[in-house]
């Protein structure tokens, strides 16, 4: 006789130790996300960024150059 989902004792339930582990993983994941967000806001030094010239005279187009208007 093959086991079925109905014969497994903890099928479709989340009780006790399993429930605590699932909640712990969810909370730790959220805390890590909040930590990364806060760190990215705090340590984003705009005065250390490299300025990029965004003006182009010509745009490469295959083997030809096409002037930008």
C-alpha positions as CSV (number, residue, x, y, z in Angstrom):
1,X,0.0,0.0,0.0
2,X,1.4,3.4,-1.0
3,X,1.2,6.3,1.4
4,X,-1.2,9.1,0.5
5,X,-1.4,12.6,1.7
6,X,-4.3,11.8,4.0
7,X,-2.4,9.2,5.9
8,X,0.6,11.5,6.6
9,X,0.1,12.8,10.2
10,X,1.1,16.4,9.5
11,X,-0.3,16.8,6.0
12,X,-1.8,20.3,5.5
13,X,-1.0,21.5,9.0
14,X,1.5,23.7,10.5
15,X,1.8,23.2,14.2
16,X,4.3,23.5,17.0
17,X,8.0,23.5,16.0
18,X,7.3,23.8,12.3
19,X,5.2,26.9,12.7
20,X,7.9,28.6,14.9
21,X,10.6,27.8,12.3
22,X,8.5,29.2,9.4
23,X,7.7,32.4,11.4
24,X,11.4,32.7,12.4
25,X,12.5,32.5,8.7
26,X,9.9,35.1,7.6
27,X,10.9,37.5,10.4
28,X,14.6,37.1,9.7
29,X,14.1,37.7,6.0
30,X,12.2,40.8,6.7
31,X,14.8,42.1,9.1
32,X,17.6,41.4,6.6
33,X,15.6,43.4,4.0
34,X,15.0,46.3,6.4
35,X,18.7,46.2,7.3
36,X,19.8,46.4,3.6
37,X,17.3,49.2,2.9
38,X,18.5,51.3,5.9
39,X,22.2,50.7,5.0
40,X,21.6,51.7,1.4
41,X,20.0,54.9,2.5
42,X,22.6,55.7,5.2
43,X,25.7,54.9,3.2
44,X,24.7,56.3,-0.1
45,X,27.3,59.0,-0.4
46,X,26.3,61.2,-3.3
47,X,29.5,63.3,-3.1
48,X,31.5,60.1,-4.0
49,X,29.7,59.3,-7.2
50,X,31.4,59.7,-10.5
51,X,29.8,62.3,-12.8
52,X,29.0,61.1,-16.2
53,X,28.7,63.3,-19.3
54,X,25.3,62.4,-20.7
55,X,25.6,64.4,-23.9
56,X,26.3,62.5,-27.2
57,X,27.2,64.1,-30.5
58,X,26.7,61.0,-32.5
59,X,25.0,57.7,-31.8
60,X,26.5,54.5,-33.0
61,X,24.1,52.8,-35.4
62,X,25.5,49.5,-36.7
63,X,28.5,50.3,-38.9
64,X,27.4,53.9,-39.5
65,X,27.1,56.9,-37.1
66,X,23.8,58.7,-36.9
67,X,23.8,62.3,-35.7
68,X,21.6,63.0,-32.7
69,X,19.2,65.9,-33.0
